[in-house]
Amino acid sequence: MSSSLQCRSISKTFGGLKALQSVSVSVKPGQVVSIIGPNGAGKTTFFNCLSGIYKPEQGEILLDGICINGLAPHLICRRGLARTFQNIRLFGEMSSLENVQVAQFSHQKKNPLAILFHNPAHHRREEAFLDEALGLLEFVGLPDVANVWARNLPYGSQRRLEIARALASRPKVLLLDEPAAGMNPNEVGEMMALIHRIRDRGLGVILIEHHMKLVMEISDSIHVLDHGESIAEGTPSEVRSNPKVISAYLGQEAPN
């Protein structure tokens, strides 16, 4: 099976700072790849390059074999790559349902005449999108909050709503930037189960996360960054036993 997303030797500098140095990562459909490392290691910069916020100076980003370097973020999203952010970016004074529906816009073809004359085909499409949005709320575990303003949701629910909104863009690859940040143990368990369900849908997932238990239990492979460079990569067991990783990121004892 070919990779959904291939990142080859991505480099990004800011003035004299080398934020990324020849970082290569790939993810296949139905696979979870985690990126770990200390603050300032280049993890979010890497996501910003993938999603079109930054343009890498070197390297190539291929989505299903097509280069997406330099495309605007909304065009990259249309091609099948969506992301969440470390800091939640919901529309607080819109309902949960409306937050999800916003992300469906790129897939909707609006015909002014059909809307004006109440075309039955238009109504069927609108109903289909509504059913899809409600289904995504149920998928992430929020079936009863469709009409609740996003800002009134508990923190963990806001995290899941942001994922539902990203899924509404119908991605092939989903980038999750610290989805478990600030969560209690129960919420972390729910997030882990949700990522499993996303993977089971056949999406490729690239995950930035500091919660090592989640990373070790859910990842198919792990890449470790330090000062913009990849210092280790492999399966969780391989990374867990890597002396550099144990010393720099996981402590002297690997997590259970």
N, C-alpha and C positions, 0 to 999 in steps of 0.2 A: 504494500500500500504506500503510495507516495505521500510526502509530507504536505499537510495543508499550509503550513507556514515554515519558511526557511529563512533564517537570518545569517548571512555570511559575512564575517569579518567587519562588523559594524563599529565605526569609530566616530566619536563626536568630541569636539573641543570647544571650550569657552575661553577665548583669549589664550593664555598659556596653560590653562588647566585641561588635562586630558581626562574628560569625564568617562569616555568609553574607549577601549583600545582593543580592536579586533575581536569583538565578542560574537560568537556564533552559537545560535540556538535553533532548534527545530522542534516542531510539535506535529504529531499525526492526529487524525480524527480519533476521538475517544481516548485521548491521552492527556494526562496532567503533568506538566513540567513546571517545577518551582525554581524561582530565583531567590537566593538568600545572600545575606551579607550585611555588614554593619551600615549604619546611616552614613550617607556620602559615598557608598560603594559604586553608585551608578545605576541602581535598579530602576528608579523612576525615570531617569534620563533614557534608559533603554526602552521603557514603555512609551515615552514621548516620541522617540524615533519611530517606533513601530506604528503608532497611531497618527503620525503626520504632524504632530505639534512641533517637533524638531526635524530637520533634514540632516541625516548623517553625512559627514564629509567623505567617508569611505565606506565601502561595503554595499551589499545588495539585500533587499528585503523582497522575498517572493511569496505571494499568496496564490496557492494553486498554480504555481509555475509562472505567474505574471508579476513583473516587477512593479512595486507600488512606491518606490522611492520618490519623494517629493510631491506626492499627491496630497491634496487638501484633506483634512480629517474627515469631512462629510463624504468625500468620494471613497476614501479607504473604508469607511463604515458601510457604504453601499456595496462594496466589493466583498464584504463578509468578515470584517474584523471590528469587534466592539470592545469597549473597555469600561471599567469602573475606576473610581479615583480613591486615593487614600482619604481625602476629605470629602465627605458626602456632598453631592451636588444635585440634590433633588430640587424641584420647584415646590417650595414649602407651602404656598397658598394655592396649590392645585391639589385635587384629590389624587389618591393612589392610582385610580383608574386613568385619570387624565395624564399622569406622569408616564404611564405605560403607553398610552395612545400617542403621545408626542413622538415616541420613537418609531411608530408605525408609519409616519408620514412619508418617508422615502419610498415606501412600497405602494402607496396609494396613488392611483391615477384619477385625478379630479377632472370631470367633464362638466363645465358650467351649465350646459344645456340640460344634461341629465339631472343635475341638482335642481335647476329651476323648474323643470317639468315633472319632478318626482318620478323619474325613470325607475321602474321596478328592478332593473339590473343594478342600478346604483344602490338601492335600498338593500339588496341582497349582499352586495359587497360590504356595505357599512355594517350590516349585521354579522358578517363573517369576521370582520376586524374586531368588532366588539366581543364576540365569542372568544377570539384569540387572546385579546387583552385580559379578559376575565380568567381564561384558562391559565395564563402566565401567572396571575396573582395566586391562583390555587396551587400552581406548580411550585412556587417559592414559599408556600405555607401562609399566604395572606388572603384567604378566600373571603373574609368577613370585613375587610377594610376598604373596599372599593371606593366608598364615598367619604372616607376620612381624609382630611388634609394631611399631606405628607409630613408637615412640621409637627403634627400632633401624635405621630407614631412613636413608639419606643425606639431607642437607638438600634437595637438588633433588627427590628422590623424595617427601619429605614435602610439598613444595609441590604436586606433581602429585596426591598422594593427597587433599589438601584440596580440590582442584578436582573430583576424582571424587566426593567426598562431597557437594559442592554440586550436582553434576549429578544425583545420585541423588534429589534432591527434585523432579526434573523441571521445572526452571524454564523460563520463556519469556525471561527476562532474567537475565544473570549479571553480578554486580559483582565485579571482580577488583582487590584492593587490593595494589598493588606485587608482582605474582606473580614478577617477575624479581629482586627484591631479594636481594643477597648471592650471586647465582649467577655461576659462571664462564662464559666465552663459549660453551662447548659446551652448558651447561644453558640459557643464554638462547636459543640456537638451537632447542633442543627445546621450550622454552616457547612460542616464536613459532610453531612448527609446530602445537603443540597448540591454541593460540588460533585458528589458521586452521581446524583441524578442527572446533572448536566453532562457529565462524561458519558453516562449511559445513553444519552440522546445522540452521541456520535460527534459532539463538538470537541475540538482541541482546546485545552485550557492552559494558559500560562499564568502562573500565580506568583506574586510577590508576597512574602509573609514572614513575620518574625516568630510566629507561634510554632515552635519546633515540633511539638507533638502532632499538630495538624499536618505540617509539611511531611514528616516522616511516615505518617500513616496513609496519606492520600496520593503521594507523588509517584509517578512512574520513573521519573528521572529528576535530578536536582543539579542546578548550576550554581556555583558559589563565586560571587564577585568580590573583589577587594581593590579599591582605588581604580575602578574602571576596567580591571582585568579579570578574566576568568582564571581562578586558581585551582578549581576542582570541578569535576562533573562526573555523574554516574548515578547508579541506583541509590535509594536511601541507605541500604546497607553499606555500599561502597563509600558514600560520602560520610556516613556515620563513623566509619573506621579510618578515615583519612586523617593523618596526624595534623596537617595544617588546619583542617576544618575543626577538629576537636580542640586544638589549642586556641584558635582565633575566634571561633563562633559558638561552639557548643560547650565549651568548658572541658575540663580534664576527663569528665565521664560522659559518655554518650547517653542521650535520653532513653528511658525504657519504652 
